[in-house]
Amino acid sequence: QVQLVESGGGSVQTGGSLRLSCAASGTDFSLHAWGWYRQAPGKQRELVAGITIGRSTNYADSVKGRFTISRDNAKNTVYLQMNSLIPEDTAVYYCYNYRYETWGQGTQVTVSS
């Protein structure tokens, strides 16, 4: 059974940075694509960034140039480095495994102006 545990969320001011981590277990991490999604209050969950097995990446237009997704297959962990944060980035951030369609429990990111 795939288990995903996110960490690294918190509260920062505009312009600050955070790095989210998603540690995976119960799966062959290196063989899967991974994604980070977010859901703000009253809004639908949306894709933030994705990374393939070959480390190709894609990003939502709203975060391009500010966020970076990466993976460490040796640590079974996918990361989301978030820089130049703005209040509109406030949301619960979720890690997602595409192979098993599994979500993590989410981690709250709050950006104040």
C-alpha angles and dihedrals in degrees: 000000000000115000125187124191120189125200140164102071122134146124123300138162125250110290094027130124138230134178118213122202130199116195115198131202136174095040141077093257098192093058096059141075117234137201143192118219132177138204123200121197111284093006136100122259110266137193114256102175141339136199128198132214088264091050096251109152139204131189141195110255090242093063103034111128092016105060129052126193120202140163136217108201092187090059097036088233136130120200138202115201109198120194133173090024119197131193090258088067090067108121146104108280121214133194116220134198111208097198096057098022090233128156131205121230093261134241125233121239117188123184119190127199 
